[in-house]
Amino acid sequence: MSDETASASEAKQASTQSAPNPDVDPTDQTNEEFAARMRRYLDYAVLVGLLLLALIAALQFYLNASQTISTWVNPEYRAPFQAAFNLVLLLGAAFGITVQLRRLTRD
């Protein structure tokens, strides 16, 4: 009886493995793969765009903030103010890049 049970279970496994699923359309799988690939490319494009925008905005902001620090802060405190300002910019950029890279690598 154990031989009959084993052969019956093997036949059942073979039939479930070889029978195509009528609910899954190969065209749908291809479309899903294409959509996933396009989303990944779009994520990379967003990352590049954000990096360029961050670079331009950081440069403009840095120049204006440096001028403001030179105008409003006493000379002996300028270096610490500029260091703190640069650190804040660096941490903000690192956070944004980290978020985008996590988004790209989780797929």
N, C-alpha and C positions, 0 to 999 in steps of 0.2 A: 504494500500500500504506500509505503514511503516513496518508492520509485514512481508510482503513478502521481502522487502529490507533487513531487519534485518536477516531473515532466510537465504537469499541468501548469505549475507556476512559471516554468521557463517559457512555455508556449504563451502564457498571458503576458510576460514581460516582452517577448519578441513581438507580439502583436501590438503592444502599446508603443514600442520603440519605432517600429517600421510604419505604422499608420500615420499619415500626415494629419495634422490638426486642421479641421475645416474652418476654424475660426480665425486662423492666422493666414493672412494673405501675404505672399512674398513681396508684392508691391508695397504694402504697408510697412514691412520691415525695411525695405530699401528707402522709403521716404523718411522713416524714423532715423535711420543711419545718416541720411543726407541732412536732416534737420539738426541732428546732434553735431555733425561736423561743421555746419554753418554757424551754429551757436558758438562753438569753440572758436572759430575764426573771428566771429563778432566779438567775443570776449577778449581775444588778443588785440583786436583793433581798438576796443575801448581802453584797454590797458595802455597801448601806445599813445592814444589820444590824451588820456589822463596824465601820462608822464610828460608829454609835451606841454599841455596846459599848465601843469604844476611847475614845470621849469620856467616858463614865461612869467607866470604869476609870481613865482618865488623871486625871480630876478627883479621884476618891477617893485614888488613889495619890499624886497631887501634894500634896493636903492633908496626908495622913499623913506623907509624906516631908519636907515642909516643917516639920512639927511635930517630927519626929525630928531634922532638921538643927538646928533651933533649940535642941533639948534637948542634943544631944551635941557639936555643933561650936562652937568658940570664935567669938565675934562677928566677929572680923576675917576669918575664913575662910568665913563663911556665904554670902556673895554668890557666890564662885567655886563652892562646892559646889552651890548652887541652880542656877546657870547650867549646870554640867555635867549635872546631873540633868535639867533641861529640854531640853538638847540631845539627850540619850540618848532621852528620850520622843519628841521630834520626829523623830529619825532612825528609830526603830522604827515610828512611825505612817506615815512617808513610805514606808518599805520595804513595809509591808503594803498600802498603797494602790496602790503601783506594781505589785506582784505581781497584785493583782486587776484593775487597769486593763489590764495586758498580757494577762491571760486574756480579758478582754472584747473587746479590739481585735484579737486574733489570729483570731477567727472570721469 
